[in-house]
């Protein structure tokens, strides 16, 4: 009896420890710089291009921007921004999404479009991603607005739990544009955001972070045998003659 109680208590303690660990994935990621992560690239599917109505044939530049970030690690220091010594790149899903963008719908002259997104929009976007068998932490930048007038871009720096497709953190940041050509001009904004990420502040802000709670779908109520029997009885009962 005593052994059984000790065993049950041990299981209970372990379960609580596992639950606490799972509920603090973001905190663990930020505090443990040995934790690996996957760079998912820059998603332009929600972006609005302001003040550049003449822009054309720009779909091909989205993949080019993601390639520049991967191929020029000294300038686009993804590892350094998140205090890691290494990072895995997987741009396949993001590039596929970017390739299907309708550029005409992306263009806008409405200044309000520069800050049109909310964190819940990012959550909805990430839920639509297909990570396959990939697990662990992914980092995605979701471009919101690219203002040629302000020479600046706004984007959401987003940390994702790929196994559940949960957004663990999303922070809106801006970066100044610079350079020649569409690709280099807007890629530079990502460089500036990576450069200005304050890792210490993020750790402090999310020190007590908890994972989003998954909504469990409620199963439809089943009809009881009694209810079904009453319904059948009502059908079979002879009608009274008036």
C-alpha positions in Angstrom: 0.0 0.0 0.0 2.8 2.4 1.0 4.8 1.5 -2.2 1.7 2.2 -4.3 1.2 5.6 -2.7 4.8 6.6 -3.2 4.6 5.5 -6.9 1.4 7.5 -7.4 3.0 10.6 -5.8 6.1 10.2 -8.0 3.9 10.1 -11.1 1.9 13.1 -10.0 5.1 15.2 -9.3 6.6 14.2 -12.7 3.3 15.1 -14.5 3.2 18.5 -12.8 6.8 19.1 -13.8 6.2 18.1 -17.4 3.1 20.3 -17.6 5.0 23.3 -16.2 7.8 22.8 -18.8 5.3 22.5 -21.7 3.5 25.6 -20.5 6.6 27.7 -20.6 8.1 27.0 -24.0 8.8 30.6 -24.8 10.4 31.3 -21.5 12.6 28.2 -21.9 13.5 29.2 -25.4 14.5 32.7 -24.4 16.4 31.6 -21.3 18.2 28.6 -22.8 20.3 29.8 -25.6 21.4 26.2 -26.4 17.8 25.5 -27.6 17.9 25.2 -31.4 15.4 27.0 -33.6 14.4 27.1 -37.3 14.3 30.3 -39.3 11.2 30.3 -41.4 11.8 33.5 -43.3 9.7 36.6 -44.1 6.1 36.1 -44.9 4.7 38.8 -47.2 1.2 37.4 -47.7 -0.3 40.0 -45.3 1.8 43.0 -46.4 0.7 46.2 -48.0 3.0 48.2 -50.3 2.3 51.9 -49.8 3.4 54.7 -52.1 4.8 52.5 -54.9 2.0 52.1 -57.4 4.5 51.7 -60.3 6.1 48.6 -58.8 5.8 45.6 -61.1 7.0 42.0 -61.4 7.9 41.9 -57.7 6.7 38.4 -56.7 10.1 37.0 -57.6 11.8 39.4 -55.1 10.1 37.8 -52.1 12.1 34.6 -52.5 15.2 36.8 -53.3 14.8 38.6 -50.0 14.7 35.4 -48.1 17.7 34.1 -50.0 19.7 37.2 -49.1 19.0 36.7 -45.4 20.2 33.1 -45.6 23.2 33.8 -47.8 24.5 36.8 -46.0 24.7 35.8 -42.3 27.1 38.5 -41.3 24.7 41.3 -42.3 21.5 39.4 -41.5 22.5 38.0 -38.2 19.6 35.8 -37.3 21.7 33.7 -34.9 23.1 36.8 -33.1 19.7 38.4 -32.8 18.4 35.4 -30.8 21.7 34.7 -29.1 22.4 31.3 -30.8 25.5 29.8 -32.2 23.6 28.0 -35.0 20.3 28.1 -36.7 18.4 25.8 -39.2 16.8 27.3 -42.3 13.5 26.1 -43.8 12.0 28.6 -46.2 9.9 26.1 -48.3 6.5 26.9 -46.8 7.0 30.6 -46.6 8.4 30.9 -50.2 5.5 28.9 -51.5 3.0 31.2 -49.8 4.8 34.3 -51.0 4.8 33.0 -54.6 1.0 33.0 -54.7 0.6 36.7 -53.7 -1.6 38.9 -55.8 0.7 41.9 -56.1 -2.1 44.3 -57.4 -4.1 43.6 -54.2 -0.9 44.2 -52.2 -0.6 47.8 -53.3 -2.3 50.5 -51.3 -2.4 54.3 -50.9 -4.2 54.0 -47.5 -1.8 55.1 -44.8 -3.9 53.1 -42.2 -2.8 49.9 -44.0 0.7 50.4 -42.6 -0.6 49.3 -39.1 -3.6 47.2 -40.1 -2.6 43.9 -38.4 -3.3 42.7 -34.8 -1.6 39.8 -32.9 -4.7 37.7 -33.5 -4.1 38.1 -37.3 -0.7 36.6 -36.9 -2.1 33.7 -34.8 -4.6 33.0 -37.6 -1.9 33.1 -40.3 0.4 30.7 -38.4 -2.5 28.2 -37.9 -2.6 27.9 -41.6 1.0 26.8 -41.9 2.0 23.3 -42.8 5.1 22.3 -40.8 4.8 18.6 -41.5 6.9 16.6 -39.1 8.9 19.6 -37.9 8.9 20.2 -34.2 10.5 22.7 -31.9 10.7 26.4 -32.2 10.4 28.4 -35.4 10.9 32.1 -35.9 8.9 33.9 -38.6 8.8 37.6 -39.6 5.4 38.6 -40.9 5.6 41.7 -43.0 2.8 44.2 -42.3 3.5 47.4 -44.2 6.2 48.6 -46.6 6.0 52.4 -47.0 8.0 53.9 -49.8 6.9 57.3 -48.5 8.3 56.8 -45.0 11.2 54.6 -46.3 10.3 52.1 -43.6 8.7 48.7 -43.1 6.8 47.2 -40.2 6.7 43.5 -39.4 5.8 41.1 -36.6 8.7 39.2 -35.1 7.0 35.9 -34.3 8.1 32.8 -32.3 6.2 29.7 -33.1 5.8 26.2 -31.6 5.8 24.3 -34.8 4.3 21.0 -33.4 1.1 22.8 -32.3 1.3 25.8 -34.6 0.9 28.1 -31.6 2.2 31.6 -31.6 4.3 31.9 -28.5 5.3 35.5 -29.1 4.7 38.2 -31.7 6.2 41.7 -31.5 5.6 44.5 -34.0 8.9 46.2 -35.0 10.0 48.6 -37.7 13.1 49.0 -39.8 14.3 51.7 -42.1 14.8 50.9 -45.8 17.9 51.5 -47.8 19.6 50.5 -51.0 18.9 50.1 -54.7 16.4 47.8 -56.3 13.3 46.3 -54.8 15.0 43.3 -53.2 17.9 45.1 -51.5 15.7 48.1 -50.5 13.2 46.1 -48.5 15.6 43.3 -47.3 17.5 46.1 -45.5 14.5 46.7 -43.3 14.8 43.1 -42.0 18.5 43.7 -41.3 17.6 46.7 -39.2 14.9 44.8 -37.2 17.4 42.0 -36.5 19.9 44.5 -35.4 17.6 46.3 -33.0 16.0 43.2 -31.3 16.6 43.8 -27.6 16.9 40.2 -26.4 17.3 41.2 -22.7 14.0 43.1 -22.8 12.2 40.2 -24.4 13.4 37.9 -21.7 12.2 40.3 -19.0 8.8 40.8 -20.7 8.1 37.1 -21.2 9.7 35.9 -17.9 6.3 34.5 -16.8 5.0 33.6 -20.3 2.5 30.7 -20.6 1.7 28.8 -23.7 -1.7 29.5 -25.4 -4.4 27.1 -24.2 -5.7 25.0 -27.0 -9.5 25.0 -27.3 -10.9 21.5 -27.0 -13.8 21.0 -29.4 -17.0 20.1 -27.6 -18.5 16.8 -28.8 -22.2 17.0 -29.8 -24.6 15.6 -27.2 -25.8 12.1 -28.0 -29.4 11.3 -27.7 -30.2 9.0 -24.8 -32.0 5.7 -25.3 -34.9 7.1 -23.3 -35.3 10.1 -25.6 -35.1 7.8 -28.7 -37.6 5.4 -27.2 -40.1 8.2 -26.5 -39.7 9.5 -30.1 -40.3 6.0 -31.5 -43.3 5.5 -29.2 -44.8 8.8 -30.3 -44.4 7.8 -34.0 -46.1 4.4 -33.4 -49.0 5.7 -31.2 -52.3 5.6 -33.1 -54.0 8.9 -33.7 -57.2 9.6 -31.8 -60.3 9.9 -33.8 -62.0 13.3 -33.4 
